């Protein structure tokens, strides 16, 4: 498993998540591949991940709100969420 890999969270799930961070305690930070309201990174165990076999959505030339390419992160979103988790 690597950052940027795409998975279904459970067998039969239609949504795809992208790995954003891998933790040493066995948890991974994932984020829904499709951007939109309520999409945020979250920690989960990769016990039931199924590799996604579909291709990532293609970006239109004018679409600046679409997800990043596999392997890239939107640092501002991920960092602000992690900052909230790590705040004293």
Secondary structure by P-SEA (a helix, b strand, c coil): ccccccccccccccbbbbbcccccccbbbbbbccccccbbbbbbbccccccccccccccccccccccccccccaaaaaaaaaaaaacc
